[in-house]
Amino acid sequence: MRSLVLRFLLSLLFLSPVLAQAAAVDTQHQLNTVEDVLAEPNAQPKEGKYIPDRPKAGATNSEAVSGTPTKFNGIEVPLMKELTGDDFDKETKNGYWFVKHYSPYCGHCKAIAPTWQTLYEFYYTSKPVPAGKKPSESDSLNSFSRYFDFHFASLDCVAYGDLCGKHEITAFPTFSLYNKGIFVNKFEGKKDMAGLSAFVEEILESTRPGSRPKDGLKLPEPEATSVDTEASPDKPAEKDKDPAAGVAAAEKHMESQPAEETGVAKPTAKVAKAPKKPKKPSAAPNPIGTSVSLSQESFQKLVTNTQDPWFVKFYAPWCHHCQALTPSWEQMAKELQSKLNVGEVNCDVEVRLCKEVRVRAYPTIHFFRGGERVEYDGLRGLGDLVSYAKNALDIGSGVAYVDAEAFKQMEETEEVIFVYFFDHATTTEDFEALERLTLSLIGHAKLVKTDSAALADRFKISTWPRLLVSRDGRPSYYNVLAPKDMRDFRQVLSWMQSVWLPIVPELTASNSREIMRGKYVVLGILSRERADEFVLDKREIKNAALDWMEKQTHAFQLERQELRDAKQLRLEEAEDRNDQRALRAAKSIHIDIREDDKKQVGFAWVDGVFWERWIRTTYGINVNDGEKVIINDEDNRRYWDTTISGAPIVPSRTSILETIPKVIASPPKISSKSSTGAVQQVFFALRGGATSHPWISLGLLIGILVGVSVWAKGRIRKTKGSPGGFFQLDGKEGLLNGGGYGKAD
C-alpha cells in the first residue's frame, strides 16, 4: 500500500509542470472580462508599464505588429496610438477619441483586429473636403484628423486594468467614444466594418453638419490596402424613399446577375462611374446674380463640401423682418454677380439644416467658407450688406503675404492692419492657427503675414513669430510668454477685438456701443458737404488723438518707473539696516499697473448731416452752424461742449488737448450737460457719485437707512400711544362706555 502511494506522489511530481502549463494556458484564454483580468495575480505588470512581448490587438499586418507604419491607398499611415495609464487623460483631452479596450489574450479581440486597423487606415487617409489638398501633404488642413479632430486609439486592459475598471469596461473588446477626455457613449452595434463606420459617420456628421456623403461610403474589406473612394457604396439605395433610386438599384442588381439567369445579354461596355466632384467650379460664382434656394442636399454639395465662399440667409416666410430684408437681399445678389455666391434657406422646410446651423432667430445671416462660418450681425441695408460681402471676399481668401513695398501701398488705403511676422522656424500649427482668425476679422481689419527683413527692422522685431497691429503707422504689439500662446485662438482674437478700431473711427449704428461704452469719447461732429474743412478737421482730431496717446504712454511709463524706484529704495534701506522683515516686505511688493486701469479717452467722428436729428436732440448742436467737438461720457449720460473759458470746443488740436484734462479730473473742472431727461439725470448722477466715492456713498446709504428706521419706529410708538376712533378705553366717549348715558357693566 505504501509503495502505491509513493508511486502516485512521484507521478504527480513529474507531471506537475505540464499540468501547470496547461492550466495557465486555459486561464489565459478565459480572460475575456475585466473582472478576470483583475483577479489574475500576474495580470498587472509592475509600475503600470506595457508588456512589450505581447501581441498588439490593434494591428492588421506584419508591418503594424513590427512597429512600422503601413500604407493605404498609397498614403503612409502612422501606427495607431496605444494609450497608457500615464497619458490617457493628456492624449484624449482634445477632440474626439474612438478607443478600443481589449485584452491581448481575447479571441474576439484578435478576430476584430484586422477590421479595426483597416477602419483606422481608411479614415486616416480619407479626404474630408474634395476641393482641398491631399491628406498626404504635410501642410494640408484637409487631413481627416485635423478637419474633424477625430482620432482612433487602443488601450490594453491587461496592462492597465485599473484604468479600464475606472471606465467600467466589463467585456472585451469594448469600443468607447470620448470627447475632450469625457466619456460620451459605447458602441453597441454589430462589430464589423459597416457597423463601426456607421457609428463614426454619425459622430462626424454631428461635428460638421452636411460634410458626409449622402449615399454613404465605399468601405474596404478587412486587411485591404486600398479602396476606390469614388465608387458608390455596396449597400443598395433606399427604393421606398426615392423611386429613381429604386430604378437604379434594380438596374445595378440586373447587371450583377449572369446572362443565363436573366435571359438578357449584358452589354460589353463598362458602366460609367459617377462624375467626380470638381474642386473648384469652372464657372464664375453667382453667374446670374440671384439668391439660390438651398436644401439640405444642395447645401452640403455647394457650401459645406467646397472651399467656395457663400453668403447665406436663413429665414422663415412668415417673419416680418425677413420680408423687409428681401428687397435688399435680392438687390445685393445682383450687385455681387460673378463675385460671390448668395443663397437662402427656408427654415420652415429645412428644419434639420437650420437646427444644425443653430439658427435661433430670423433672419440669421452667415458667411461660409468650407466648414468654417461667421455670423453677420451688422445693419441690413443694401450698402451694409454689399460692403460686408466685399470685405469677406478679400479676407475670406486667406492670409495674404506682403513685402515692404506692398505693405506701404496697403497703408495708404487701410487704417488698421494686423501683421504676422514669421521665419523659417515657424511651424505648420502656427500658420493653421493664423488662418482661423481671418473670418472673425471680416468688416474690421486686414490681416497679412510677412518675413520681410525691412519690415522687421522698421517695427523692431527680434523674436518670431510675432503679431502686431499698425493703426495709422503706430504699432501695438501682442505680448506672449511662449510661442504656443500665439496659437491660442480665443486669447489672440480677444486682443484683436480690443485694438481693431482705427485711432479715430467713424461712429455708426453698428459700432456705437463698442466706441462709446466705458470711456470718455472726443466726438467730432463733421460734415462731408464741406469737403476741404472735413479733411482738415479729421486730420486735426487724429493729430490730437496721437498726441494724447503719446502723452498717456509717457505718463504711464513714468508712473511705473516711480513705483519701481520706490521699491528699490525700500530694498536698499532694509539691506542697510539688516532688517530681514522689512526686506521681505519690500520684495513682496508687486508692481501691477495697467494703462486701462483708469477710464480711457477715445476719439471718433460722426457725420453730422446723416445723424442730424439725433445730434440735435441729444446734444443740441446743429452742424449747419459749423463743425463742433464734444466730449461724451456715455456711462453717466453727460457731455461737455465748451472749454474752460466757456468757448465751444472746435476741431483743433489745441482746443481738444487743453479741455481733456479738465474733463477727466475728479471732480471735473468744467460743468457738464446732461444728454437725458431730469429723472434720468438724477439717477446717473447718483450712480456716478457712488462709482467715484464708494465708501462715502456706502456711509450715506447706511445713515439714510438708520434715519428712516428711527423715524418709522417713532411714528409707530406715537400711533400706539394716542389711539383714536370708537376703541378709546380711557375716555368717556365712544361705543364701549355706553355712549355716555351711564356706567357700562
C-alpha positions in Angstrom: 0.0 0.0 0.0 2.8 2.3 0.9 4.6 1.6 -2.4 1.4 2.5 -4.4 1.0 5.8 -2.6 4.7 6.6 -3.1 4.5 5.8 -6.9 1.4 8.1 -7.2 3.1 11.0 -5.5 6.2 10.6 -7.7 3.9 10.6 -10.8 2.3 13.9 -9.7 5.7 15.4 -9.1 6.9 14.6 -12.6 3.6 15.7 -14.3 3.1 19.0 -12.3 5.0 21.3 -14.7 2.9 20.0 -17.7 -0.4 20.4 -15.8 0.6 23.8 -14.5 1.4 25.0 -18.1 -1.9 23.6 -19.4 -3.8 25.3 -16.6 -2.1 28.6 -17.3 -2.9 28.5 -21.0 -6.5 27.6 -20.2 -6.7 30.5 -17.7 -5.3 33.0 -20.3 -7.9 32.0 -22.9 -10.6 32.7 -20.4 -9.5 36.3 -19.6 -12.4 37.9 -21.5 -13.7 40.3 -18.8 -12.1 42.9 -16.6 -13.1 41.0 -13.5 -11.0 38.1 -14.8 -8.1 40.3 -15.6 -8.1 42.0 -12.2 -8.4 38.6 -10.5 -5.4 37.1 -12.3 -2.4 37.6 -10.0 0.1 38.2 -12.8 -2.1 40.4 -15.0 -1.0 43.8 -13.7 2.6 44.5 -14.7 5.0 46.3 -12.3 4.9 50.0 -12.4 2.0 50.0 -14.8 4.3 49.6 -17.9 3.1 47.9 -21.1 4.4 44.4 -21.6 6.4 44.5 -24.9 6.3 40.9 -25.9 2.5 40.6 -26.1 0.8 40.9 -29.5 -0.9 44.2 -30.2 -4.7 43.7 -30.7 -4.9 46.9 -32.8 -2.7 45.6 -35.6 -3.6 44.3 -39.0 -0.5 43.0 -40.7 3.2 42.3 -40.1 4.2 45.9 -40.6 1.9 47.2 -37.8 2.9 44.4 -35.5 6.6 45.0 -36.0 6.1 48.7 -35.2 6.5 50.3 -38.7 3.9 52.5 -40.5 1.6 50.9 -43.0 0.2 52.2 -46.3 -3.4 52.6 -47.5 -4.3 54.0 -51.0 -0.6 54.8 -51.4 -0.5 57.1 -48.3 1.7 56.3 -45.3 -0.3 55.7 -42.2 1.4 56.1 -38.8 0.9 53.5 -36.1 -2.4 53.7 -34.2 -2.0 55.4 -30.8 -1.6 52.9 -28.0 -2.9 54.7 -24.9 -1.4 54.1 -21.5 -2.4 54.8 -17.9 0.0 57.7 -17.8 -1.0 59.5 -21.0 -4.7 58.7 -21.3 -6.1 61.9 -19.9 -3.4 64.0 -21.6 -4.0 62.5 -25.1 -7.8 62.5 -25.0 -8.3 66.0 -23.6 -8.6 67.5 -27.1 -11.1 66.4 -29.8 -13.0 63.1 -30.2 -11.3 59.7 -29.4 -12.7 56.4 -30.5 -10.9 53.9 -28.2 -10.8 50.1 -28.4 -10.4 48.4 -25.0 -9.0 44.9 -25.4 -7.1 42.0 -24.0 -4.2 40.5 -25.9 -5.4 37.0 -25.0 -9.0 37.6 -26.1 -10.1 35.6 -29.2 -12.7 38.2 -30.1 -10.2 41.0 -29.9 -7.8 39.2 -32.2 -10.7 38.5 -34.7 -11.8 42.2 -34.8 -8.2 43.5 -35.0 -7.9 43.5 -38.8 -11.2 45.3 -39.2 -10.2 47.9 -36.6 -6.8 48.6 -38.2 -8.3 48.9 -41.7 -11.0 51.2 -40.4 -8.4 53.4 -38.9 -6.3 53.4 -42.1 -9.3 54.1 -44.3 -10.4 57.2 -42.3 -6.9 58.5 -41.7 -6.2 58.6 -45.5 -9.7 59.9 -46.4 -10.1 63.4 -47.8 -12.9 65.3 -46.0 -13.1 68.2 -48.5 -12.9 67.1 -52.1 -11.6 70.6 -53.2 -8.8 70.7 -50.6 -5.2 69.4 -50.6 -4.3 65.8 -50.4 -4.1 64.4 -46.9 -0.6 63.3 -47.5 0.7 66.8 -47.9 2.4 67.9 -44.7 0.8 71.4 -44.6 -2.7 70.2 -45.5 -5.6 71.3 -43.4 -7.6 68.7 -45.3 -6.5 65.7 -43.3 -9.1 63.6 -41.5 -7.7 64.2 -38.0 -7.3 67.9 -38.4 -10.6 68.6 -40.2 -12.8 66.6 -37.8 -10.4 66.5 -34.7 -11.3 62.8 -34.6 -8.8 60.1 -33.5 -8.5 56.3 -33.2 -6.7 54.5 -30.4 -6.4 51.3 -28.4 -6.0 50.5 -24.7 -4.6 47.2 -23.3 -6.8 46.4 -20.3 -4.4 43.6 -19.2 -1.5 46.1 -18.8 -3.8 48.9 -17.5 -6.6 47.1 -15.7 -7.2 49.9 -13.1 -7.9 52.4 -15.9 -10.3 50.1 -17.7 -12.0 49.3 -14.4 -12.3 53.1 -13.8 -14.1 53.4 -17.2 -16.4 50.5 -16.3 -15.2 48.2 -19.1 -16.8 44.8 -18.4 -16.1 42.8 -21.6 -13.7 42.7 -24.5 -13.5 44.2 -27.0 -15.3 47.4 -25.9 -15.4 50.4 -28.2 -15.9 53.7 -26.4 -16.1 57.3 -27.6 -14.6 60.2 -25.6 -14.8 63.9 -26.3 -12.3 66.2 -24.6 -11.5 63.5 -22.1 -15.1 62.9 -21.1 -16.9 59.6 -21.9 -19.7 60.1 -24.4 -21.1 56.6 -25.1 -20.2 53.0 -26.1 -20.6 51.4 -29.5 -23.4 48.8 -29.2 -23.9 47.8 -32.8 -22.5 44.9 -34.9 -18.7 44.8 -34.6 -17.9 44.8 -38.3 -16.7 47.3 -40.8 -20.2 48.6 -41.7 -21.3 48.9 -38.1 -18.2 50.7 -36.8 -18.2 53.0 -39.9 -21.9 53.9 -39.4 -21.1 54.9 -35.8 -18.2 57.0 -36.9 -20.2 58.7 -39.6 -22.9 59.7 -37.2 -20.3 61.5 -35.0 -18.6 63.2 -38.0 -21.9 64.5 -39.3 -22.9 65.9 -35.9 -19.5 67.6 -35.7 -19.5 69.0 -39.3 -23.1 69.2 -40.4 -23.5 68.4 -44.1 -19.9 67.2 -44.5 -20.6 63.5 -45.1 -21.8 61.9 -48.3 -25.5 61.5 -48.5 -25.3 58.0 -50.1 -22.6 56.6 -47.7 -19.1 55.4 -48.4 -17.4 52.6 -50.3 -15.9 50.7 -47.4 -12.7 48.5 -47.7 -12.5 44.8 -46.8 -10.6 44.0 -43.6 -6.8 43.8 -44.3 -7.3 45.6 -47.6 -4.6 48.1 -48.6 -6.8 50.3 -50.9 -10.3 51.1 -51.8 -11.9 53.1 -54.7 -13.1 56.3 -52.8 -15.1 57.4 -55.9 -17.1 54.2 -56.2 -20.7 54.0 -54.9 -21.3 52.2 -51.6 -22.1 48.5 -51.8 -25.5 48.8 -50.0 -28.5 49.2 -52.3 -30.2 52.6 -52.5 -33.4 53.0 -50.5 -36.1 52.3 -53.1 -39.0 53.1 -50.8 -37.9 56.7 -50.3 -36.7 57.6 -53.8 -38.3 56.0 -56.9 -35.3 57.0 -59.1 -33.0 55.3 -56.6 -35.2 52.2 -56.8 -34.8 52.0 -60.5 -31.0 52.5 -60.2 -30.9 49.7 -57.6 -32.8 47.4 -59.8 -30.5 48.1 -62.8 -27.5 47.5 -60.6 -29.0 44.2 -59.4 -29.7 43.1 -63.0 -26.1 44.0 -64.1 -24.8 41.8 -61.3 -26.7 38.7 -62.5 -25.3 36.3 -65.1 -26.8 36.5 -68.6 -28.1 32.9 -68.4 -30.3 33.7 -65.4 -31.8 37.0 -66.7 -32.1 35.9 -70.3 -30.7 39.3 -71.4 -27.2 39.7 -72.8 -25.1 42.1 -70.7 -23.6 45.0 -72.6 -19.8 44.8 -73.2 -19.2 48.5 -72.4 -18.4 49.3 -68.8 -20.9 51.3 -66.8 -19.6 54.8 -66.4 -18.8 56.0 -62.9 -20.5 58.9 -61.3 -18.6 62.1 -62.3 -16.1 63.4 -59.8 -17.0 66.5 -57.8 -14.8 69.3 -59.1 -12.5 71.0 -56.6 -13.5 74.4 -57.9 -16.4 75.3 -60.2 -15.3 76.1 -63.7 -17.8 79.0 -64.0 -17.7 82.2 -62.1 -19.7 82.3 -58.8 -23.2 83.6 -58.8 -23.4 83.7 -62.6 -26.9 85.2 -63.0 -26.9 87.4 -59.9 -29.7 85.7 -57.9 -30.0 84.2 -54.4 -30.1 80.4 -54.7 -32.6 78.5 -52.6 -30.7 75.8 -50.8 -31.9 72.4 -49.5 -30.2 70.0 -47.1 -28.6 68.2 -50.1 -27.6 71.2 -52.2 -26.2 73.0 -49.1 -23.9 70.0 -48.4 -22.8 69.8 -52.0 -22.4 73.5 -52.8 -21.4 75.1 -49.4 -20.1 72.5 -46.9 -18.1 70.3 -49.3 -16.3 73.0 -51.1 -14.0 75.9 -50.3 -16.2 78.4 -52.2 -17.4 81.4 -50.2 -21.1 81.7 -49.7 -23.3 84.4 -48.1 -26.4 82.6 -46.9 -29.7 83.9 -45.3 -31.7 81.6 -43.0 -35.3 82.8 -42.9 -39.0 82.0 -42.3 -41.7 83.1 -44.8 -43.9 84.5 -42.0 -41.2 86.6 -40.4 -41.8 90.4 -41.0 -38.1 91.2 -40.6 -37.3 88.6 -43.2 -39.9 90.1 -45.6 -38.4 93.6 -45.1 -34.9 92.2 -45.9 -35.9 90.5 -49.1 -35.6 93.5 -51.5 -32.1 94.4 -50.2 -31.0 90.8 -50.3 -32.1 90.3 -53.9 -30.5 93.6 -55.0 -27.3 92.6 -53.2 -27.3 89.3 -55.1 -27.4 91.3 -58.4 -24.6 93.5 -57.4 -22.4 90.6 -56.4 -23.0 88.8 -59.7 -19.8 86.8 -60.7 -18.2 87.8 -57.4 -19.8 85.9 -54.5 -22.3 83.1 -54.2 -25.5 84.2 -52.4 -28.0 81.7 -51.0 -31.1 81.4 -48.7 -32.6 78.6 -46.7 -36.3 78.3 -45.8 -36.2 77.1 -42.2 -39.9 76.1 -42.3 -38.9 73.5 -44.9 -35.3 72.7 -44.0 -35.9 72.3 -40.2 -33.0 69.9 -39.7 -30.4 72.0 -41.5 -31.4 75.2 -39.6 -31.2 73.3 -36.3 -27.7 72.0 -37.2 -26.6 75.6 -38.1 -28.1 76.7 -34.7 -30.5 79.3 -36.1 -32.2 80.9 -33.1 -33.8 84.0 -34.7 -34.9 85.1 -38.1 -33.3 86.3 -40.2 -29.9 84.9 -39.4 -27.1 85.5 -42.0 -23.8 83.6 -42.2 -20.7 83.8 -44.3 -19.4 80.3 -45.1 -16.1 79.2 -46.4 -15.8 75.4 -46.4 -16.5 74.1 -42.9 -16.0 77.5 -41.3 -18.6 80.2 -40.8 -19.1 83.6 -39.1 -22.4 85.3 -38.4 -23.2 88.7 -39.8 -24.5 91.0 -37.1 -24.4 94.3 -38.8 -27.2 96.5 -40.3 -29.4 95.1 -43.0 -29.3 97.9 -45.5 -28.1 97.3 -49.1 -24.9 99.2 -48.7 -24.0 97.5 -45.4 -24.6 94.0 -46.8 -22.6 94.7 -50.0 -19.7 96.3 -48.1 -19.5 93.3 -45.7 -19.6 90.8 -48.6 -16.8 92.5 -50.4 -14.7 92.6 -47.3 -15.5 89.0 -46.7 -14.2 88.1 -50.2 -10.9 89.8 -49.5 -10.3 88.4 -46.0 -12.0 85.1 -46.6 -9.5 84.1 -49.2 -6.8 83.6 -46.6 -3.9 85.5 -45.1 -2.0 87.3 -47.8 1.7 87.6 -47.9 3.2 91.2 -48.2 6.7 92.6 -48.6 7.8 96.1 -47.5 6.6 97.7 -50.8 3.1 96.0 -50.7 2.7 96.9 -47.1 3.5 100.6 -47.8 0.8 100.6 -50.5 -1.7 99.0 -48.2 -1.1 101.6 -45.5 -2.4 104.3 -47.9 -5.8 102.7 -48.0 -6.2 100.8 -44.8 -6.4 102.3 -41.3 -5.9 99.1 -39.3 -3.6 96.3 -40.4 -2.6 93.2 -38.4 0.9 91.9 -39.3 2.1 88.4 -38.5 5.9 88.1 -38.6 7.3 84.6 -39.3 10.6 83.0 -40.1 11.9 79.6 -41.3 11.2 78.0 -37.8 7.5 78.9 -37.8 5.5 75.7 -37.7 2.5 74.5 -39.7 0.4 74.6 -36.5 1.3 78.3 -36.2 0.0 79.0 -39.7 -3.1 77.0 -39.1 -3.9 79.0 -36.0 -3.4 82.2 -38.0 -5.8 81.1 -40.8 -8.5 80.5 -38.2 -8.6 84.3 -37.4 -9.5 85.5 -40.9 -13.2 85.1 -40.8 -13.5 86.9 -37.4 -11.8 90.0 -38.9 -14.3 90.5 -41.7 -15.5 94.0 -41.7 -13.0 95.1 -39.1 -9.3 95.0 -40.3 -6.8 93.4 -42.6 -4.6 90.5 -41.6 -1.3 89.9 -43.5 1.9 87.8 -43.0 5.5 88.6 -43.8 9.1 87.6 -43.4 10.4 90.8 -44.7 13.7 91.9 -43.1 12.9 95.6 -43.9 9.5 95.4 -42.0 11.2 93.6 -39.2 13.7 96.4 -38.9 11.0 99.0 -39.1 8.9 97.5 -36.3 12.0 96.3 -34.3 11.0 92.6 -34.4 13.6 90.4 -32.7 11.6 87.2 -31.9 9.4 85.1 -34.2 6.5 84.5 -34.6 5.2 88.0 -33.6 1.9 89.7 -34.1 1.3 93.4 -34.1 -1.4 95.9 -35.2 -0.5 99.0 -37.2 -3.0 101.8 -36.8 -2.0 104.8 -39.0 1.6 103.6 -38.8 1.5 103.4 -35.0 2.3 99.8 -33.8 0.8 97.9 -30.8 2.3 94.5 -30.0 0.6 91.3 -28.9 2.8 90.2 -26.0 3.0 86.5 -25.1 5.2 84.4 -22.8 5.7 81.5 -25.1 5.3 80.7 -28.9 2.4 78.3 -28.0 0.4 81.3 -26.8 0.3 82.5 -30.4 -1.8 79.5 -31.2 -4.4 80.3 -28.5 -7.3 81.4 -30.8 -9.6 82.9 -28.2 -6.8 84.8 -26.5 -5.4 86.2 -29.7 -8.9 87.1 -31.0 -9.7 88.9 -27.7 -6.6 91.1 -28.1 -7.5 91.8 -31.7 -11.0 92.9 -30.7 -9.5 95.4 -28.2 -7.4 97.1 -30.9 -9.1 96.6 -34.2 -10.8 100.0 -34.2 -9.0 102.9 -36.1 -7.5 105.6 -33.9 -10.3 107.9 -35.0 -13.2 105.7 -36.3 -16.4 106.9 -37.8 -19.3 106.4 -35.3 -22.1 104.3 -36.9 -25.1 102.4 -35.6 -23.2 99.1 -35.7 -20.1 100.2 -33.7 -21.6 102.8 -31.4 -21.7 100.6 -28.4 -18.1 99.4 -28.9 -16.9 103.0 -29.2 -18.9 104.8 -26.6 -19.2 102.4 -23.7 -16.7 102.6 -20.8 -14.7 105.6 -21.8 -14.7 109.3 -22.4 -15.0 109.9 -26.2 -13.9 113.0 -28.0 -16.5 113.1 -30.7 -16.0 115.4 -33.8 -19.3 116.4 -35.4 -18.3 116.9 -39.0 -20.0 117.5 -42.4 -18.9 115.8 -45.6 -20.6 118.5 -47.6 -17.7 120.9 -46.8 -15.0 118.7 -48.2 -12.0 120.8 -47.5 -12.9 121.5 -43.9 -13.9 117.9 -43.5 -10.4 116.6 -44.4 -8.6 119.3 -42.3 -10.8 118.7 -39.3 -10.4 114.9 -39.4 -6.6 115.5 -39.6 -6.7 117.8 -36.5 -8.7 115.3 -34.5 -6.3 112.5 -35.5 -3.3 114.5 -34.6 -4.9 115.4 -31.2 -5.5 111.7 -30.7 -1.9 110.7 -31.5 -0.5 113.4 -29.2 -2.8 112.4 -26.3 -1.9 108.7 -26.7 1.8 109.6 -26.7 1.4 111.7 -23.5 -0.6 108.9 -21.8 2.0 106.3 -22.7 4.8 108.5 -21.4 2.9 109.2 -18.2 2.2 105.5 -17.7 5.9 104.7 -18.1 6.9 107.5 -15.7 4.4 106.3 -13.1 5.6 102.7 -13.3 9.2 103.8 -13.1 8.5 105.8 -10.0 6.9 102.8 -8.3 10.0 100.7 -9.3 12.3 103.4 -7.8 10.3 103.4 -4.6 10.5 99.7 -4.3 14.3 99.8 -4.9 14.7 102.5 -2.3 12.9 100.3 0.3 15.1 97.3 -0.6 18.3 99.4 -0.1 17.1 100.8 3.2 16.2 97.4 4.5 19.6 96.0 3.5 21.4 98.9 5.1 19.6 98.3 8.4 19.9 94.5 8.0 16.2 94.3 8.7 15.1 91.0 7.3 11.4 91.6 8.0 11.4 94.9 6.1 13.5 93.3 3.3 10.9 90.5 2.8 8.1 93.1 2.8 9.9 95.2 0.2 10.5 92.1 -2.0 6.8 91.2 -1.8 5.7 94.5 -3.3 4.2 93.7 -6.7 4.1 96.5 -9.2 1.0 95.8 -11.3 -0.4 98.8 -13.1 -2.0 98.8 -16.5 -2.9 101.6 -18.9 -6.5 100.5 -18.9 -6.9 100.6 -15.1 -8.1 104.2 -15.4 -11.0 105.3 -17.6 -9.6 105.8 -21.0 -10.2 108.5 -23.6 -11.2 107.6 -27.1 -11.6 109.5 -30.3 -14.2 109.3 -33.0 -16.1 111.4 -35.6 -19.7 111.3 -36.8 -21.4 112.5 -39.9 -23.4 115.5 -38.6 -25.6 115.6 -41.7 -26.7 112.0 -41.8 -27.2 111.9 -38.0 -28.5 115.5 -37.8 -31.7 114.7 -35.9 -30.0 112.5 -33.2 -27.2 115.1 -32.7 -29.7 118.0 -32.4 -32.0 116.3 -29.9 -29.2 114.7 -27.8 -26.5 117.4 -27.8 -28.4 120.5 -29.1 -25.9 121.0 -31.9 -26.7 121.9 -35.5 -23.9 121.0 -37.9 -25.0 123.8 -40.3 -23.6 126.2 -37.7 -20.2 124.8 -38.2 -18.1 121.8 -37.1 -18.1 121.1 -33.3 -16.5 118.8 -30.9 -18.0 117.3 -27.7 -16.5 115.1 -25.0 -19.1 112.4 -24.2 -19.4 110.2 -21.0 -22.0 107.7 -22.1 -21.8 105.7 -18.8 -23.2 108.7 -16.9 -25.2 110.2 -19.8 -23.4 113.6 -19.7 -21.2 115.6 -22.1 -19.0 118.7 -22.4 -19.1 121.1 -25.3 -17.2 124.1 -24.0 -13.6 124.8 -22.9 -12.5 126.1 -19.5 -13.0 129.6 -20.9 -16.6 128.9 -22.0 -15.9 128.8 -25.7 -17.2 125.9 -27.9 -14.7 123.0 -28.4 -13.7 123.1 -32.1 -11.8 120.5 -34.2 -8.4 121.9 -33.2 -5.6 120.0 -31.5 -5.0 122.9 -29.0 -8.7 123.2 -28.1 -9.1 119.4 -27.6 -5.9 118.8 -25.7 -6.5 121.7 -23.3 -10.0 120.5 -22.5 -9.5 116.8 -21.9 -7.5 117.1 -18.6 -10.2 119.5 -17.2 -13.0 117.0 -18.1 -11.4 113.8 -16.8 -10.3 115.4 -13.5 -12.2 114.2 -10.4 -14.4 116.1 -10.0 -14.5 117.7 -13.4 -13.3 121.3 -13.6 -15.9 122.1 -16.3 -19.6 121.8 -15.7 -21.2 119.0 -17.7 -24.5 118.9 -19.5 -27.0 116.0 -19.5 -27.9 114.0 -22.6 -31.1 112.7 -20.9 -34.1 113.9 -19.1 -34.3 115.3 -15.5 -35.2 111.9 -13.8 -32.5 110.0 -15.7 -30.1 112.8 -14.9 -30.6 112.3 -11.2 -30.2 108.6 -11.5 -27.0 108.8 -13.4 -25.7 111.5 -11.1 -26.2 109.2 -8.1 -24.7 106.3 -9.9 -21.7 108.4 -10.9 -21.2 109.6 -7.3 -21.4 106.1 -6.0 -18.8 104.9 -8.5 -16.4 107.8 -7.8 -16.7 107.7 -3.9 -17.9 104.2 -3.0 -17.1 104.4 0.8 -18.7 107.8 1.2 -21.8 106.6 -0.7 -22.0 103.5 1.5 -21.8 105.6 4.6 -24.6 107.9 3.4 -26.7 105.0 2.5 -26.3 103.5 5.9 -27.1 106.8 7.5 -30.3 107.2 5.4 -31.4 103.7 6.4 -30.8 104.3 10.1 -32.7 107.7 9.9 -35.6 106.1 8.2 -35.7 103.3 10.7 -35.7 105.7 13.7 -38.4 107.9 12.2 -40.6 104.8 11.4 -40.3 103.5 15.0 -41.2 106.9 16.4 -44.3 107.1 14.2 -45.4 103.6 15.3 -44.8 104.4 19.0 -46.8 107.7 18.7 -49.7 106.0 17.0 -50.0 103.3 19.7 -49.9 106.0 22.5 -52.8 108.1 21.1 -55.4 105.7 19.7 -58.5 107.2 18.1 -61.9 106.1 17.0 -64.5 104.1 18.9 -61.8 101.9 20.6 -60.7 104.7 23.1 -60.8 102.9 26.5 -59.7 105.9 28.7 -62.2 108.5 27.5 -65.8 108.9 28.3 -67.0 109.0 24.8 -67.2 106.1 22.4 -69.1 102.9 21.9 -67.6 100.9 24.8 -68.6 103.2 27.7 -72.3 103.0 26.7 -72.4 106.1 24.6 -72.1 108.5 27.5 -75.5 107.5 29.2 -74.2 105.7 32.3 -71.8 103.1 33.5 -71.1 100.1 31.5 -71.0 96.7 33.3 
